[in-house]
Amino acid sequence: MFPGGQGDMQSLLEQAAQMQQQLIQAQEELSRMEVEGTSGGGLVTAKVTGAGDLVGLLIAPEAVDPDDTETLADLIVAAVRDATSNAQELAAAKLGPVAGGLGDVGGLQLPGL
């Protein structure tokens, strides 16, 4: 069934468990990290966690025009998109090396990985 016998299978499963633990730790670290995104030359700054959760929004007073709330809304959306993109880049850098080895360990398709 597996070249090398039962010992190789046990080794593969241990390796997969270690990689899964590393992935969980990396995800926990990401949830504690924060990145920012801006728009309008810094008029709006959004802060998100590495997991992509919006945790802060700073709006410069000069960005607020009661007669033009549409522009402010656009600036907010752009800042959140920028922050989310930065969070995705951070997650890819942090999780990529770990997650790349999961899911196909030794030719096995492991469920949930």
N, C-alpha and C positions, 0 to 999 in steps of 0.2 A: 504494500500500500504506500509506504513512504520509504524512499531510499535511505538506508542507514538504520532503519528500525525505530523502535519506540523512543529511544533516547533523543533522536533528532526531533521528533514530534514534541517531546517535553521541552526541549530547548527552544523550539519555535514558539511554543505557547508562553514560556517565561519571557522571551524577548518581546512578544506582543503585549504582555501585561506591563512590562517596564515602559514600553513606548506609550501605552495608553495612560499610564500614570504621569509620564512627562507631558503628555498632551493636556491632561486635566490641570496640572500645575501651571502650564503656560496660559491656559484659559483663565485661571484664577488670577494670575498676574495681570493679564489684559484687562480684566474687569476692574482692577484697581488703578490702572494707568489712565491718564487723561491726555487728550490731544485737542488742539484748537483749529478752527477754520475761520476765515474772515471773508468779508465782502465789502464793497464800497470803499476800498482803500482803508479799511480798518474801522469803518463806521459801525459795523456789526461783527461781533465775535461770538461764535458758538463753541462750546466746550462739550466734548463727548468722551465717554470711556473708550478704552481699546476694544470693548465689546460692542460699541456703537450706541450706547445709551446717552441721550442728551442730558447733561447735568448742569449746564449753565448757558446763559445768553446775556451778553452785554451789548447795549445799544447806546451809542453816543447821542447826547441831546440834539446835536445838529442834524441827526438822521430823522428826527421826529418832526413831521409836518402834518398837522391835523387835516390839511386839505389834500394831502397826497399819501394816504395810508397804503396804497397799492405798491408804491416804490419801496416803502419800508418792508412790506410783506415779501417783496421780491428779494430784498437784501437779506432778510432772515432766512428765507429758503436757500439762497445761495451760500450763506455762511454755514448752515447746517449741512448742506451737501458737501462743502469743502471739508468740514470737520469729519464727516462720515467717511469720505474718501481717504483722509489721512488715517483714520482709525482702521480702515480696511488694509491700507498699506502696512501699518504697524502689525496688524494681526497676521498678514501674509508673511512678514519677516519673522515674527515670533513663532508662528505655528507651522510654517512651511517645512522646515527641516524635520520636525517631529511628525507632522501629519503625513508627510510624503511617504513614510515607511509603513503606515498603517493601512489596513484594508486588504493588502495583498502580501501577507507574510508567508514567505516560502511557497508561493503559489496557491495558498489557501485564501479563499474569500471569507474573512471572518465577519459575522453579522455584527452590525452596530459600529463598525470601524471604518 
